[in-house]
């Protein structure tokens, strides 16, 4: 057991201090990542139906961005606006006029209307073949890619390092 000495913290207070510091770091990293993602054009979209099974499921959250029109190709997954709803389907054809013909992977036939570039919201961000999507009951909370974990770790480690140095300097006389 560590007793309260001049400038020295009790063990329970030290644990609480590190716990609060860790929670602050995670929260700051989370907010920073969301802000950066929104600034550079990424945004979360929830999949609202099972029309893209088995690639995407109802309730998945995908991180999308809007590329230039000539960056879309047949086989890409596309999110577009239909009325007031976001629809996420695969491009099966691009017409000579530049319209997209789309179809859900689980659907038997193409969608009824061709999609113009102006109606596109974006396409999922892809690294290799891994889509940044999140499943489960808490998917609404996980809007951000793995950058969050990296930022949280960096901030946490820097705070722990500076706090450790500070404690060692204050308590050097007791060592």
N, C-alpha and C positions, 0 to 999 in steps of 0.2 A: 504494500500500500504506500502511496506517495502522499506525504503530508504537505499542507500549504506552508511553504516557506516564502520568504521575500522574493517576489518575481517568479515563483514557480507555481505551476498549475497542478491541481489535484488530477489524478488519472481520469475520473469520470468527466471532468470539465474538458480535458484534452480530447477525449473521444467525441464529445458533443461538438466541440469546435471543429474537428475534422469532418464530422458528419454534415454539419451545416455548410462548411466550405465545399464539400463534394456536391451537395444539392444545389448550391448557388452556381457552381461551375457548370453542372449539367443544364440548369435552366438558362444561363447566359449563352452557352453553346447552342442550345436548341433555338433560342430566339435569333441569334446571329445567323445560324444556318438557314432558317426560314426567310429572314430578310434578304440574305445574299441570293438564295434560290429564286425568290420573287423578282429581285432586281435584274437578274440575268435571264429571266423569262421562263423559268420552270414553274409549274403549278400542279397541284394535285387534282385528280378527277376520280370520282367513284364510279365503278362499273355498276350499271343499274339493272342488268338482266343477265341471263345465262346464255345469250346468243353467241358468245365467243368461247364456250367450253370446248375443249379442255385447256385452252391457252389462258383464258381469264374467266373468273367466276364472279357471280353477282356479289357485290360487297367489296371486291378488291379495290384498292386505291392505287392508281398508276400515276407516275410523275411524267407529265407531258411538257413538250416545248413545241414552238411553231417554227418549223424550218421553212426555207424558201420553196416556192412552188415546184421548181425543177428537182428538188431533193426527194420528192415522193416517188415511189416506184411500185410496180405491181408486187404484191406480197406483203407490203408494209401494213401495219395496223394504224388506223386513222381514227381520231376522235373529231366529230363534227356536230354542228348544231342542227337539230331537226325540230322546228317549232321552238319550244322553250327547253328542250331536253338535249343533253349531250349523249350522242350515240358513239360507241366504239366498235368498229368493224374493220375487216381486212379489205384492202384494195385488190379487186380481181381484174380490173381493166382500167386503162386510162385512154379516153377517147382522143381523137385527133384535135378536138377543140380544147383539150386539157381538163375535161371533167373526169371525176373519179366515179367508177362503178364499184360499189361496195357490197359485201355480204358477210354476215356473221359466220364463224366457223361451224356452228351447230345448226345453221339454217340450210334449208334445201334449195333455196333460190336467192338470186341477188335482190338487193333492196330496190324498191320501186323507182326512186328518184336518183338521178346522177347528182353528185356533190361538186359544187364549185369550190375553188380555193378560198374564196371569201367566207364560206360557211365552215371551213376547217378550223378546229380549235388547236390541233396539234397532233403529235404522235408520241408514243412512249419513248422515254430516254433509254437507250440500250447500250450496255457495255458487253461486248462479245454477244452472247445469246441470252444474257441475264436481264430480264425486265425488272426495273425497280418497282415492285408492287408489294403490297402488304395485305395479309389476310387475317381474319379473325375479328372478334368483338371489339378490339381496341384499334382497328385500322384507321379510324378517324383521327387518332392521336399521332399516328406514325406517318406524317406527310413528307418526311425528309429522308434522303438517302443516307448511306453509311457515313457520310461526312460528319454527321452529328456525333457519332461515337469518337471519331478522331479528334474533333474540336474539344469535346468534353475531356478527353484524356489529356490533351495538351494543357488546357486551362487548369485542370485538377493537379497535374504534376508540377506545374509552375507555382501554384499556390502552396502546395505541400512543401516544395523545396524552399520557398522564401520563408514560410512559417517555421520550418525546422531550423533554418539558419538563425532566425530571430530568437527562437527559444534557446538555442545553444549559446548565443551571445549573451543573453540575459542571465543564463544559469551557469556560465563558465566557472564562476567562483565556487560552485558546489561540486564540481566534477573533480 
